[in-house]
Amino acid sequence: AGFVVAICGEIMTMPGLPSKPSSEKIIINEAGEIDGLS
């Protein structure tokens, strides 16, 4: 089963979640280490 959801404008699709996911802050630095997980 599936659903079709029309999203118009700036609405939050899941209450309580931020508008930008935390995964956007994760980077790999010059030393090859992962930053932005904490």
Rosetta constraint file for C-alpha pairs under 8 A:
AtomPair CA 7 CA 11 HARMONIC 7.41 0.50
AtomPair CA 12 CA 17 HARMONIC 7.85 0.50
AtomPair CA 12 CA 19 HARMONIC 6.71 0.50
AtomPair CA 20 CA 24 HARMONIC 7.32 0.50
AtomPair CA 22 CA 26 HARMONIC 7.45 0.50
AtomPair CA 25 CA 36 HARMONIC 5.45 0.50
AtomPair CA 25 CA 37 HARMONIC 7.79 0.50
AtomPair CA 26 CA 34 HARMONIC 6.95 0.50
AtomPair CA 26 CA 35 HARMONIC 5.72 0.50
AtomPair CA 26 CA 36 HARMONIC 4.48 0.50
AtomPair CA 26 CA 37 HARMONIC 6.23 0.50
AtomPair CA 27 CA 34 HARMONIC 5.86 0.50
AtomPair CA 27 CA 35 HARMONIC 5.36 0.50
AtomPair CA 27 CA 36 HARMONIC 6.41 0.50
AtomPair CA 28 CA 32 HARMONIC 5.67 0.50
AtomPair CA 28 CA 33 HARMONIC 5.45 0.50
AtomPair CA 28 CA 34 HARMONIC 4.59 0.50
AtomPair CA 28 CA 35 HARMONIC 6.03 0.50
AtomPair CA 29 CA 33 HARMONIC 5.57 0.50
AtomPair CA 29 CA 34 HARMONIC 6.46 0.50
AtomPair CA 29 CA 35 HARMONIC 6.78 0.50
